Amino acid sequence: MLNDTQQALRAHIQQLLSNKQLTDAHHLLVQRLKQNPEDHVCYFLLSEVNTAAGDINKAIKLLEKAIILAPFAIII
């Protein structure tokens, strides 16, 4: 399960995606990954951004990275 911070981040990213602010969502997640390159939730959310942008191949690679970092994590 996601903690409160992760849930807030996911809600924020989903809001950005619904407003078609893909660049803002991407930038926010990349900045967070620079601070913590092991953040599997950011990789998962970044895959959603890439899916929205139509880059399915990149989205799959990001999901794979998230799974490698946290193979048993549940993100709902």
N, C-alpha and C positions, 0 to 999 in steps of 0.2 A: 504494500500500500504506500501511497505517497504521503509524505509529511506535509504539514501546513504550508511551508515555504514552497515545496514542489507543487502542491495543489494551486497555490496562488500564481506561480509561474505558468503552469499549464493553462489556467483560466485567462491569464493575460495574453499568452500566445494565441489561444483560440479566438480571443476578441480581435487581436490584430489580423488574424487570418480571415475572420468574417468581414472585416473592413478592407480586405485586400491590401493590407500593409505588409506585404511579404518581406520587403527590404528591412523594415523596422524589426520584424520578428527575427529575421536571419541575423541582423547585426546584434541584437540583444543576446541571442543564444551563443553566437561566436565569442562575444565579450565574456560571457559566463564561462565558456569552455577554456578561454585563455587563463582564467583564474583557477579553474579546476578541470583539468583535462580528463579526469576520471568520472565526470558527472554523466552517468548513463541516462538520466532523465533528459538532459539537454540534447543528447544525441537522438533520443526518441522523438523529442519535440522538433528537432531540426529535420528529422525525416518527414514529419508532417508538413513542414514548410516546403521542403523539396517536392513532396507529393502535390501540394497545392500549386507549385510552380510548374508542374508537369515533368519534373525530372525524376522519373521512377527509379532509374538505375542508381542515382545518387541516394535516393531515399532508402533503397534496399541496403546499400553499403553502410549507411548511418544506422539502420536497424541492426545490422550484423554487429557493428561496433558496440551498440548499446547492450546487445545480448552477451557479447564477450565480456564486457565490464561487469554485468550483473545478470548471469544466466537464469536466476530464479526470481527476478524482480517482477512484480505485478504492477502494471501501470494502467489504472482505470480512471 
